[in-house]
Amino acid sequence: MLKTQSKTSSKAIRPFTRKAIVSQTPNWAKWTFRIVFAITGVATFIIASDPSIEDNLKVQIGVYLKGVDMFVFTLSKMFGISK
């Protein structure tokens, strides 16, 4: 498993643990989520405004894109490394 050390502490916090969830999220994880969120938001808008795509397909694609957002957000929270 990955071990990362905090700058303020000699104690290592492993990703995907309870301590990682309550710890501060690193900047790379925050920015990864923000970029994915922006891309999926724009993609959802483009798909929703395209009249050539059927309505039920628009809903399905929108749900899948928001699922990607939730997944990436969860991963970004699971990588908390320093407190």
Legacy VTK file of the C-alpha trace (Angstrom):
# vtk DataFile Version 3.0
C-alpha trace
ASCII
DATASET POLYDATA
POINTS 83 float
0.000 0.000 0.000
1.018 3.592 -0.554
2.538 5.373 2.407
2.821 9.124 2.463
4.212 11.281 5.217
2.778 14.507 6.519
5.007 17.597 6.563
4.016 18.352 10.150
4.060 14.820 11.497
6.276 11.787 11.245
3.186 9.562 11.327
2.206 8.185 7.899
-1.449 8.101 6.816
-2.400 5.486 4.257
-4.825 6.362 1.468
-8.283 4.743 1.595
-8.440 4.573 5.402
-10.650 6.290 7.969
-7.805 8.689 8.841
-7.474 9.613 5.165
-11.165 10.557 5.012
-10.959 13.007 7.920
-7.581 14.431 6.894
-7.066 17.428 4.642
-7.401 16.657 0.941
-4.209 17.367 -1.052
-4.286 20.064 -3.727
-3.716 17.622 -6.600
-6.834 15.688 -5.578
-8.885 18.879 -5.232
-7.829 20.128 -8.652
-8.414 16.757 -10.267
-11.990 16.792 -8.991
-12.521 20.401 -10.067
-11.269 19.690 -13.590
-13.385 16.530 -13.955
-16.415 18.361 -12.546
-15.960 21.211 -15.048
-15.536 18.851 -18.009
-18.559 16.723 -17.110
-20.631 19.844 -16.457
-19.836 21.257 -19.892
-20.447 17.863 -21.514
-23.831 17.600 -19.763
-24.806 21.071 -20.982
-23.781 20.318 -24.568
-25.632 17.000 -24.594
-28.753 18.498 -22.988
-28.910 21.308 -25.545
-28.407 19.100 -28.628
-31.786 18.545 -30.309
-30.547 15.570 -32.347
-30.126 13.387 -29.237
-33.218 11.632 -27.886
-34.446 12.771 -24.461
-34.119 9.386 -22.749
-30.534 9.075 -23.995
-29.760 12.578 -22.670
-30.960 11.548 -19.223
-28.908 8.352 -19.248
-25.735 10.138 -20.321
-26.311 12.876 -17.724
-26.711 10.310 -14.966
-23.524 8.525 -16.029
-21.553 11.784 -16.095
-22.787 12.739 -12.623
-21.818 9.237 -11.471
-18.294 9.954 -12.674
-18.374 13.181 -10.632
-19.395 11.302 -7.489
-16.725 8.653 -8.054
-13.915 11.177 -8.578
-15.089 13.281 -5.619
-15.071 10.188 -3.384
-11.571 9.290 -4.537
-10.342 12.841 -3.915
-11.623 12.629 -0.334
-10.041 9.225 0.227
-6.532 10.569 -0.406
-6.388 12.921 2.605
-2.754 12.889 3.638
-1.959 15.688 6.081
-3.948 17.266 8.871
LINES 1 84
83 0 1 2 3 4 5 6 7 8 9 10 11 12 13 14 15 16 17 18 19 20 21 22 23 24 25 26 27 28 29 30 31 32 33 34 35 36 37 38 39 40 41 42 43 44 45 46 47 48 49 50 51 52 53 54 55 56 57 58 59 60 61 62 63 64 65 66 67 68 69 70 71 72 73 74 75 76 77 78 79 80 81 82
